[in-house]
Amino acid sequence: MVTHNDLHGVHVALATPVGVEGDLDRSAMERLLSRVTEGGVDAICPTGSTGEGPRLTRAQRSDVTRLIREIVGPDRLLVPGASAMTVDDAVAEIGDLADAGADAVLLAPPSYYPIPAHGVVAWFTAVSSAAALPIILYNIPSMTKIMLPPAAVGELAGLPGIVGIKDSSRDFEYLESVLYATAGADLAVLTGSDSMLLASLTLGAVGTIAASANLVPGLGREIYDATASGDLARARRVQQQLYQVVMACRVGPPPSGWKAALAWAGVCAADMVPPAVGLDVGQHETLAARLAELGVPR
């Protein structure tokens, strides 16, 4: 069973390669997984925001998870994202993902309606008490419109089924509050903000689940390792490189910039999961020129 200690490191928020009709592209998935594993990622985290998980059906999320497990084998940590609006649906999907080979699951709170702090605690308590896998809380208010209150995260950190939190708020003060609220708890605090990786690690985060690891996994790996070894000068230099790549790919509705970058690198098509659309021709050309200028490998 996965614990908070297993979540330390650099993990990829994996993109989902699809064809023009939205069908899963196995050969592109194999190329992508080869790129990220050879780049040094510790865990594969598909069907989250970068993986367009909420646009996939529950069955498709399980299919993606099963395919990845088949490709990477039994030893690689696999943490897919689930999408659910009710406790029963969340528990059922987590069971599906467990059957498909997942080791833990990334779960955001149900969106659409506002949820007070006690409601957040009640939701995750109910799900975790019945779920087949350990849960990583997912704070991504830009998508869900719900910020997980730090005090609620601190309360949830004491539950045996809650092993971590991924914070994608890009709010450094929020991350700081979560670290303080969970100090001493068995909870891995991970950043989903690639541009804040070094700062987050310095403050006390234990790793990242990063979109950039699809394209440039070695940069996040180097920042993590340099920080762990105390070589902050090297970590700062590489963080600047990573920041430039992230800013270049932060174009169009997410994750279309990352999909376009992967297409430029020859990994997969730029096609998005329907009904989403990708970048226009001009945006593609501008992004391609910038990635070439930055020396991103193809």
C-alpha positions as CSV (number, residue, x, y, z in Angstrom):
1,M,0.0,0.0,0.0
2,V,1.3,3.4,-1.0
3,T,2.3,5.8,1.8
4,H,3.3,9.4,1.9
5,N,7.0,8.3,1.8
6,D,6.5,6.8,-1.6
7,L,5.3,10.1,-3.1
8,H,8.6,12.0,-2.7
9,G,10.1,12.9,-6.0
10,V,9.4,14.0,-9.6
11,H,6.1,12.7,-11.1
12,V,4.7,13.4,-14.5
13,A,1.1,14.8,-15.0
14,L,0.9,12.7,-18.1
15,A,-0.8,13.9,-21.3
16,T,-3.3,11.6,-23.0
17,P,-2.3,11.1,-26.7
18,V,-5.4,10.8,-28.9
19,G,-6.3,10.8,-32.5
20,V,-8.5,13.3,-34.3
21,E,-11.6,11.4,-33.2
22,G,-10.5,11.3,-29.6
23,D,-9.4,7.6,-29.7
24,L,-6.4,6.6,-27.5
25,D,-3.2,6.4,-29.5
26,R,-1.2,3.5,-28.1
27,S,2.0,4.0,-30.1
28,A,2.1,7.7,-29.1
29,M,1.5,6.6,-25.5
30,E,4.5,4.3,-25.7
31,R,6.7,7.1,-27.1
32,L,5.5,9.4,-24.3
33,L,6.1,6.9,-21.6
34,S,9.6,6.2,-22.9
35,R,10.4,9.9,-22.9
36,V,9.3,10.5,-19.4
37,T,10.8,7.3,-17.8
38,E,14.1,7.8,-19.6
39,G,14.0,11.4,-18.3
40,G,13.9,10.2,-14.7
41,V,10.4,10.6,-13.4
42,D,9.4,8.5,-10.4
43,A,5.7,8.1,-10.9
44,I,3.2,8.3,-13.7
45,C,0.1,10.4,-13.0
46,P,-2.4,10.2,-16.0
47,T,-6.0,11.4,-16.4
48,G,-5.5,14.5,-14.3
49,S,-5.8,18.1,-15.7
50,T,-2.9,17.7,-18.2
51,G,-4.3,14.3,-19.1
52,E,-7.7,15.8,-19.8
53,G,-9.2,13.3,-17.4
54,P,-12.5,15.2,-16.8
55,R,-13.1,15.1,-20.5
56,L,-12.7,11.3,-20.6
57,T,-15.4,8.8,-19.6
58,R,-14.9,6.8,-16.5
59,A,-14.3,3.7,-18.7
60,Q,-11.7,5.7,-20.7
61,R,-9.8,6.7,-17.6
62,S,-9.6,3.1,-16.6
63,D,-8.5,2.1,-20.1
64,V,-5.7,4.7,-20.0
65,T,-4.6,3.4,-16.6
66,R,-4.6,-0.2,-17.7
67,L,-2.6,0.6,-20.9
68,I,0.0,2.5,-18.9
69,R,0.4,-0.4,-16.5
70,E,0.8,-2.8,-19.3
71,I,3.5,-0.6,-20.9
72,V,5.5,0.4,-17.8
73,G,5.2,-2.9,-15.9
74,P,4.4,-3.7,-12.3
75,D,7.1,-1.6,-10.5
76,R,6.4,1.9,-11.6
77,L,4.2,4.0,-9.3
78,L,0.9,4.8,-11.1
79,V,-1.4,7.4,-9.7
80,P,-4.3,8.3,-12.1
81,G,-6.8,11.1,-11.5
82,A,-10.5,10.3,-10.9
83,S,-13.4,12.6,-11.6
84,A,-16.6,12.3,-9.6
85,M,-19.4,14.4,-8.2
86,T,-20.7,12.0,-5.6
87,V,-19.1,9.8,-2.9
88,D,-20.6,6.7,-4.5
89,D,-19.2,7.5,-7.9
90,A,-15.8,8.4,-6.5
91,V,-15.6,5.1,-4.6
92,A,-16.7,3.1,-7.6
93,E,-14.2,4.7,-10.0
94,I,-11.4,4.3,-7.5
95,G,-12.3,0.6,-7.5
96,D,-12.1,0.5,-11.3
97,L,-8.7,2.2,-11.3
98,A,-7.4,-0.2,-8.7
99,D,-8.5,-3.1,-10.9
100,A,-6.7,-1.4,-13.8
101,G,-3.4,-1.3,-12.0
102,A,-3.3,2.0,-10.1
103,D,-1.4,2.3,-6.8
104,A,-3.1,5.5,-5.5
105,V,-5.5,8.1,-6.9
106,L,-5.6,11.8,-7.4
107,L,-9.0,13.3,-6.4
108,A,-10.3,16.8,-6.6
109,P,-13.4,17.9,-4.7
110,P,-16.7,17.8,-6.6
111,S,-17.1,21.0,-8.6
112,Y,-20.0,23.2,-9.6
113,Y,-21.4,24.0,-6.1
114,P,-19.4,25.8,-3.4
115,I,-18.3,23.6,-0.5
116,P,-17.6,24.9,3.0
117,A,-14.6,23.6,4.9
118,H,-16.6,21.0,6.9
119,G,-18.1,19.8,3.6
120,V,-14.6,19.3,2.1
121,V,-13.7,17.2,5.2
122,A,-16.9,15.2,5.0
123,W,-16.5,14.5,1.3
124,F,-12.9,13.2,1.5
125,T,-13.5,11.4,4.8
126,A,-16.4,9.5,3.3
127,V,-14.6,8.6,0.1
128,S,-11.3,7.6,1.8
129,S,-13.1,5.4,4.3
130,A,-14.5,3.3,1.5
131,A,-12.0,3.6,-1.3
132,A,-9.8,0.8,-2.6
133,L,-6.8,3.0,-3.0
134,P,-5.0,5.7,-1.0
135,I,-6.0,9.3,-2.0
136,I,-3.9,12.3,-2.9
137,L,-6.0,15.5,-2.5
138,Y,-6.0,17.7,-5.5
139,N,-6.2,21.5,-5.1
140,I,-6.8,23.1,-8.4
141,P,-9.2,26.0,-7.9
142,S,-8.7,27.4,-11.4
143,M,-10.7,24.4,-12.6
144,T,-12.9,23.4,-9.7
145,K,-13.5,26.9,-8.3
146,I,-12.9,25.3,-4.9
147,M,-9.8,26.0,-2.8
148,L,-9.2,23.3,-0.2
149,P,-9.0,25.2,3.1
150,P,-5.5,24.6,4.7
151,A,-7.2,23.8,8.1
152,A,-9.4,21.2,6.3
153,V,-6.3,19.7,4.7
154,G,-4.7,19.6,8.1
155,E,-7.7,17.7,9.5
156,L,-7.7,15.2,6.5
157,A,-4.0,14.6,6.9
158,G,-4.7,12.5,10.0
159,L,-6.8,10.0,8.1
160,P,-5.2,6.7,7.1
161,G,-6.5,6.8,3.5
162,I,-5.2,10.3,2.7
163,V,-1.5,10.2,1.8
164,G,-0.8,13.5,0.0
165,I,-1.9,16.7,-1.6
166,K,-1.1,18.2,-5.0
167,D,-1.4,21.9,-4.9
168,S,-1.9,23.6,-8.4
169,S,-3.1,26.9,-7.1
170,R,0.1,28.8,-8.0
171,D,-0.5,30.6,-4.7
172,F,2.7,30.4,-2.7
173,E,1.1,31.7,0.5
174,Y,-1.5,28.9,0.2
175,L,1.2,26.3,-0.1
176,E,2.9,27.7,2.9
177,S,-0.3,27.5,4.9
178,V,-0.8,23.9,3.9
179,L,2.7,23.0,4.9
180,Y,2.2,24.6,8.3
181,A,-1.2,23.0,8.8
182,T,0.2,19.6,8.1
183,A,3.5,19.8,9.8
184,G,4.3,16.5,11.5
185,A,1.5,14.6,9.7
186,D,2.1,11.7,7.4
187,L,1.1,13.7,4.3
188,A,3.2,14.3,1.2
189,V,2.8,17.9,0.0
190,L,3.5,18.2,-3.8
191,T,3.4,21.2,-6.0
192,G,1.7,21.1,-9.4
193,S,3.2,24.5,-10.3
194,D,6.4,23.8,-12.3
195,S,7.4,27.5,-12.3
196,M,7.4,27.3,-8.4
197,L,9.3,24.0,-8.1
198,L,12.5,25.2,-6.5
199,A,10.7,27.6,-4.2
200,S,8.2,24.9,-3.1
201,L,11.0,22.4,-2.4
202,T,12.9,24.9,-0.4
203,L,9.9,25.7,1.7
204,G,9.2,22.0,2.5
205,A,7.3,20.4,-0.4
206,V,8.6,16.8,-1.1
207,G,8.1,16.7,-4.8
208,T,6.0,17.6,-7.8
209,I,3.4,16.3,-10.2
210,A,4.4,18.3,-13.3
211,A,3.0,18.9,-16.7
212,S,6.5,20.0,-17.9
213,A,7.8,16.5,-17.2
214,N,6.0,15.3,-20.4
215,L,8.3,17.5,-22.5
216,V,11.4,18.2,-20.4
217,P,11.4,15.6,-17.6
218,G,15.1,16.0,-17.0
219,L,14.8,19.6,-15.9
220,G,12.5,18.9,-13.0
221,R,14.6,15.9,-12.1
222,E,17.7,18.0,-12.0
223,I,16.1,20.7,-9.9
224,Y,14.9,18.1,-7.4
225,D,18.2,16.3,-7.2
226,A,20.2,19.6,-7.0
227,T,18.0,20.9,-4.2
228,A,18.3,17.6,-2.3
229,S,22.1,17.7,-2.5
230,G,22.2,21.4,-1.4
231,D,23.4,22.7,-4.8
232,L,21.0,25.6,-4.9
233,A,23.1,27.5,-7.5
234,R,22.6,24.7,-10.0
235,A,18.9,24.4,-9.0
236,R,18.4,28.1,-9.6
237,R,20.0,27.9,-13.0
238,V,17.8,24.9,-14.1
239,Q,14.7,26.5,-12.6
240,Q,15.2,29.4,-14.9
241,Q,15.4,27.1,-17.9
242,L,12.2,25.3,-16.7
243,Y,10.4,28.6,-16.2
244,Q,11.1,29.6,-19.8
245,V,9.7,26.4,-21.1
246,V,6.6,26.6,-19.0
247,M,6.0,30.2,-20.0
248,A,6.4,29.2,-23.7
249,C,3.8,26.4,-23.3
250,R,1.4,28.4,-21.4
251,V,-0.6,29.3,-24.5
252,G,-4.2,28.5,-25.4
253,P,-6.6,26.8,-23.1
254,P,-4.8,24.2,-21.0
255,P,-3.4,21.7,-21.8
256,S,-3.3,22.6,-25.5
257,G,0.1,24.2,-25.2
258,W,1.7,21.1,-23.9
259,K,-0.1,18.9,-26.5
260,A,1.3,21.2,-29.2
261,A,4.8,21.1,-27.8
262,L,4.7,17.3,-27.7
263,A,3.5,17.3,-31.3
264,W,6.5,19.6,-32.2
265,A,8.8,17.1,-30.4
266,G,7.4,14.2,-32.5
267,V,5.8,12.4,-29.5
268,C,2.1,12.6,-30.3
269,A,-0.5,14.6,-32.2
270,A,-1.6,17.9,-31.0
271,D,-5.2,16.7,-31.0
272,M,-7.2,17.4,-27.8
273,V,-9.9,15.2,-26.3
274,P,-13.2,16.3,-27.8
275,P,-14.9,18.7,-27.6
276,A,-11.7,20.7,-26.9
277,V,-9.7,22.3,-29.7
278,G,-6.0,23.0,-29.9
279,L,-3.9,25.9,-30.9
280,D,-4.3,27.7,-34.2
281,V,-1.6,27.7,-36.8
282,G,0.0,30.9,-35.7
283,Q,0.2,29.8,-32.1
284,H,1.8,26.5,-33.2
285,E,4.4,28.4,-35.2
286,T,5.2,30.8,-32.4
287,L,5.5,28.0,-29.9
288,A,7.7,25.9,-32.2
289,A,10.1,28.8,-32.7
290,R,10.4,29.4,-29.0
291,L,11.0,25.8,-28.1
292,A,13.7,25.6,-30.8
293,E,15.3,28.7,-29.4
294,L,15.2,27.2,-25.9
295,G,16.9,24.0,-27.1
296,V,14.1,21.7,-26.1
297,P,15.0,18.2,-27.3
298,R,13.0,16.5,-30.1
